[in-house]
Amino acid sequence: MQTKQRPVFLEIPNIRLPIPGIVSILHRISGVILFVSLPVLLCLLAGTLSRETSFETYRSVVSNPLVKLILVGLLWAYLHHSLAGIRFLLLDAHKGLELQTARLTAKTAFVAALVLTVLIGVWLW
């Protein structure tokens, strides 16, 4: 008989996270995306404010559909990170800790970020 417990092999692709776990992981991912992209966005913004030719260059770059898609992705990252951050602040204040409420606020943050991204993205496109 074996006295020592053998290590458990976790099949990571087969693990199903609950929606609050998915929102938490996406919150971290969106934060990293925003942190990494911030210098590039600030450089682009600074370039648009310096000269008219820089602004025209910016407009030509942003008119590229691939760049627009990247900017819509950054818009989603910002919205998701903001909404999930508000949710986490409320959880830190001990509001919405019940299981059903936590699931509802996670779904609400996730869906609201997607809906706002589509609405704002279509409006700006």
C-alpha positions in Angstrom: 0.0 0.0 0.0 1.2 3.5 -0.9 1.6 5.9 2.0 2.5 8.9 0.0 -0.1 10.7 -2.1 0.9 10.9 -5.8 0.8 14.3 -7.4 -2.4 15.1 -9.3 -2.0 15.7 -13.0 -4.1 18.8 -13.9 -5.5 18.9 -17.4 -5.5 22.7 -17.8 -7.5 22.8 -21.1 -10.3 20.7 -19.5 -10.7 22.9 -16.4 -13.9 25.0 -16.6 -13.7 28.2 -14.7 -16.9 29.9 -13.4 -17.7 33.3 -14.9 -16.2 35.2 -12.0 -12.9 33.4 -12.6 -13.0 34.2 -16.3 -13.7 37.9 -15.5 -10.9 37.9 -13.0 -8.4 36.5 -15.5 -9.6 38.8 -18.3 -9.2 41.7 -15.8 -5.5 40.8 -15.4 -5.0 40.3 -19.1 -6.6 43.6 -20.0 -4.5 45.4 -17.4 -1.3 44.0 -19.0 -2.5 44.9 -22.5 -3.3 48.5 -21.3 0.1 48.8 -19.5 2.0 47.6 -22.5 0.1 49.7 -25.0 0.1 52.9 -23.0 3.6 54.2 -24.2 2.6 53.7 -27.8 -0.8 55.4 -27.4 0.9 58.4 -25.5 3.5 58.7 -28.3 0.7 58.7 -30.9 -1.2 61.3 -29.0 1.8 63.5 -28.5 2.5 63.3 -32.2 -1.0 64.5 -33.1 -0.5 67.6 -30.9 2.8 68.8 -32.3 2.3 69.5 -36.0 -0.4 69.3 -38.6 1.7 66.9 -40.7 2.0 64.6 -37.7 -1.8 64.7 -37.3 -2.3 63.8 -40.9 0.2 60.9 -40.5 -1.8 59.8 -37.5 -5.0 59.9 -39.4 -3.6 57.9 -42.3 -2.3 55.2 -39.8 -5.6 55.1 -37.9 -7.6 54.7 -41.1 -6.0 51.3 -41.7 -8.6 48.6 -40.8 -6.0 46.5 -38.9 -5.1 49.5 -36.7 -8.8 50.2 -36.2 -9.3 46.6 -35.1 -6.4 46.9 -32.6 -7.8 50.1 -31.3 -11.2 48.5 -30.8 -9.4 45.7 -28.9 -7.8 48.3 -26.7 -11.2 49.9 -26.2 -12.5 46.6 -25.0 -9.5 46.2 -22.7 -10.1 49.6 -21.2 -13.9 49.1 -20.7 -13.5 45.5 -19.3 -10.7 46.6 -17.0 -12.7 49.5 -15.7 -16.0 47.7 -15.2 -14.3 44.6 -13.7 -12.3 47.0 -11.5 -15.4 48.6 -10.1 -16.8 45.1 -9.5 -13.6 44.2 -7.5 -13.7 47.4 -5.5 -17.3 46.6 -4.5 -16.2 43.0 -3.6 -13.4 44.5 -1.5 -16.0 46.6 0.3 -17.9 43.4 1.0 -20.8 44.2 -1.3 -22.1 41.4 -3.6 -20.2 38.5 -2.0 -23.1 36.1 -2.2 -22.7 33.5 -4.9 -25.6 34.5 -7.1 -24.8 38.2 -6.8 -21.1 37.6 -7.6 -22.1 35.6 -10.7 -24.6 38.3 -11.8 -22.1 41.1 -11.4 -19.4 39.1 -13.3 -21.8 38.5 -16.1 -22.9 42.1 -16.1 -19.4 43.4 -16.3 -18.5 41.0 -19.1 -21.5 41.7 -21.2 -21.5 45.4 -20.5 -17.9 45.7 -21.7 -18.7 43.8 -24.9 -21.9 45.8 -25.6 -20.2 49.2 -24.9 -17.2 48.2 -27.1 -19.5 47.4 -30.0 -21.5 50.6 -29.5 -18.6 52.9 -29.1 -16.6 51.0 -31.8 -19.3 51.3 -34.4 -19.8 55.0 -33.5 -16.1 55.7 -33.9 -15.4 53.5 -36.9 
